[in-house]
Amino acid sequence: MKHLKIFGLAAIAGMALVAFLGAGSASATRLCSTNTSPCPEAWNYFTGTNVSMSLQESSTLETTGGTVLDTCNEATLQGPTTTFGGATETVKILLTSVTWGSCTRTTNTLSNGELELHWSGATGNGTITGRGTEWTVNTVFGTCVYGFGPFGVDLGTVKGGNPASVSINALIPKISGNFVCPSEARWTANYRVTSPWPLYVVTA
């Protein structure tokens, strides 16, 4: 019985240590107007900051075999931040507008969804995840709906700067549509952050 008690106390201590280390290693993320980590208080972008992005060059959606499903020469992403970020949370952007223009195929947004920014470990830069966004494309395979789904898709990287830029290169799953629509398609696009400006992804 004595040995069991000792084992039990050791197990509890071990779990407490793991929890402590896990909390201490959580990624800290903040949006900042200066490339400094941690971000000085006066330079933070707080909850409610409107983030706007405008497409540079073109956005392409293609099958893994290289068949282009759609190309758009205009697109925007916009919405306010809903979290401030910190040691235990990332910065989330609730998208209120997702637009497409000058596309080779009819393209329409069905659900705006949200974006999530994560500090990547390099001062000023981060990664970006999409969740909930869905759009329909009238492809050669018929009408196909692609999107990020409820669990999210790692979209690409954020390069802090004046202005910041977002590079997207990700496989996007099919949500619904014609049964012959490819089950996933690669989305590539480069966006410029038009607001706020400058913008850096740093530690809290």
N, C-alpha and C positions, 0 to 999 in steps of 0.2 A: 504493500500500500504506500509505503514511504517513497519507493521508486516511482510509482505512478504519479504521486503529488509533485515530485521533482520534475518529472517529464512534462506534466501539465503546465507547471510554472514556466518551464523553458520554452514550451510551445507558444504560450501567451506572450512572453517576452520577444520571441522571434517575430510573431505577427505584428507586434507593436513597432518593432524596428523596421520591418518592411513598409508599414504604413507611413512611418516617419520619413523614410528615405523616398518613398513615392511622392509624398507631399512636397518634399524639398526639391525634387527634380522636375516638378511640373513646369511646363513651358510658360513663360511669362510673355504676354503680347500686349503692346500698346501701339496706337497710331500717333506719330509725332511729327511736328513741323521742322525738326532739326535732327540730323543724323547722329544722335547721341543716345547711348544706352547706359543706365536707364534714362528714360525721357524726363527732362526737367519739368516740374509741375506746370510752369507757365507755358510750355510748348505742347502740352497734350491736346489731342483732339478728343473731346468728350462725347458721351452718348448723345445721339441726335444729330451728329455731324453728317451732312449730306455728302455722299460719295458718288461722283459721276465719272463714267468711263466712255470713251468714244473710240470706235474701231479705226485702226490704222491699216491701210492697204485693203486686204480682203479677208473674209472668214470662209473657211471651207469645211464641208461635211462630206466625207467619203468613206467607202467601204474599206475593210482591211485588205481587200484585193486591189484597191486603187481606183475603183469606179467613183467618180465625183457625183454625189447626190445633189449638192447645192453649193452655190458660191454667192456670198453677199458682199457688196462693196460698202455698205453702210450698216451700222449697228450701234446701239447704246445700252448701257447698264446704269441704273440709277436707284439710289435709295439711302435712307438714313441708317447710321449705326444704332444698334439696339443694345449693345453692351460696351462698357468702357475698356474691358480687358484687364488683365492682372495676372497674378501668379497661378491662379486656378481657372482662368477662363480666357478664351480667345475673343477676338473682335468680330462680331456678326453684323452683317448688313442686310436689312430687310428690303428686298428689291421691290420698288413700287412701279418700275418701268423697265421693260426689256423689249427693245425694238429692233426690227430688221428692215433693210431697204436695199433697193437695186440688186435684188436676188435673181438668180437664173431660174429658180422655181418659187412658186407661191409659198411663202413662209410666214407663219403666224404664231405668236406666243399664246399658250393656253394657261400657263401658271407661272407667275413671276419667281416664286421661291426666294432663296436667300443665299448669301455668300458668307464664307467664314475665312478670316485671315489668321495665319499662324506665323509667329516669328521663326525664322529658319535657323537661327544660330549665328548668322552673319549680320552684323550691324547694318540696319537699313533695309534689309531684304526679308522676304517671307514666302510662304506658299499659300495657295488659295483653294478652297473646297466649295463646291456648289451643292445645294440641296433643294429639292422640290421644284426646280424650274422644269417646264415642259414646253416643247414647241412642235408644231406640225409642219411637215414638208411634203409638197406634192411631187414626189420623185418619179423616176421611170418605173419604179416598182409599185406605184400607187401612193396613196396617202399614208405616210409613216409618222409616228409620234415618238420623238426622242426626248430624253430628260435625265435628270440626276437622281430621281427616286428619293425616298424618305431617308435613306442611310447615307446619301451623299457620294460625290465623285471627286477625287483629287484632280483638279483641273490644270495646275501648272504653277508658275512662280510670279512673285511680285518683286520688281526691282525698284527700290526707293529712289527718289530723285526729285528734280524740279523741272518737269513733272515726273511723277512715278509712272511705271508701265507694268502691264500685266501680259504675260505670255501664256497662252492656253494651248495645250497639246494633250488631249485625253480621249480615251474610248468612252463613248456615251451609249448606254444601253437603250434598246427599243422599249418603249412603254406600252405601245399598242399600235394598231393600224393593220394594213394589208398583211396577210400571212406570208407573203413573199418578201416583205421588207427585211433587210439584213438585221440580225439580232443585235448588232452594235455598229457604230460608225465612229470614225475618228474626227474630232472637231479640232481644228487649228485656227487660231486667231491671235492678233496682237492688239491690245487696247492701250490707249493713253488715258491716264487719270487726269481729267480736266478740273476736278474739284474734289477735295482741297488740294492746294498747290502751294508749296511743296508737300510731299508726303513720304514718310519713312515708317517701316515696320521695325519696332525696336522692343527692348525689354521694359518691363514696368519699373 
